[in-house]
Amino acid sequence: MDIGVEFHGADSAATAMRLMKALEPFDPWFYEEIVQALNVD
């Protein structure tokens, strides 16, 4: 089964990185809208 993860841009970049690291064992197919589009950092 493929897993997609939608963050809805609701997290900071640092939190998103921690969440993606925690989800690595599940081998997600994609992450969507990890941070707000205006967050260029």
C-alpha positions as CSV (number, residue, x, y, z in Angstrom):
1,M,0.0,0.0,0.0
2,D,1.3,3.5,-0.8
3,I,1.1,6.2,1.8
4,G,0.8,9.9,1.2
5,V,1.2,12.4,4.0
6,E,-0.5,15.8,3.8
7,F,0.8,18.3,6.3
8,H,-1.5,21.2,5.3
9,G,1.3,23.6,5.9
10,A,0.4,23.7,9.5
11,D,3.9,22.9,11.0
12,S,7.2,24.8,11.2
13,A,10.0,23.5,9.0
14,A,11.8,22.1,12.0
15,T,8.7,20.1,13.1
16,A,8.0,18.9,9.6
17,M,11.6,17.6,9.4
18,R,11.2,15.7,12.7
19,L,7.9,14.2,11.5
20,M,9.3,13.1,8.1
21,K,12.2,11.5,10.0
22,A,9.8,9.6,12.2
23,L,7.8,8.5,9.2
24,E,10.8,7.1,7.3
25,P,10.3,3.5,8.4
26,F,6.9,3.6,6.6
27,D,8.5,4.6,3.3
28,P,5.9,7.3,2.4
29,W,5.2,7.7,-1.3
30,F,5.0,11.5,-1.0
31,Y,4.7,14.5,1.4
32,E,2.4,17.3,0.4
33,E,2.4,21.0,1.5
34,I,5.0,20.4,4.1
35,V,5.2,24.1,5.0
36,Q,3.4,27.2,3.9
37,A,4.1,28.2,0.4
38,L,5.4,31.6,1.5
39,N,7.9,30.0,3.9
40,V,11.0,30.2,1.5
41,D,13.4,29.2,4.2
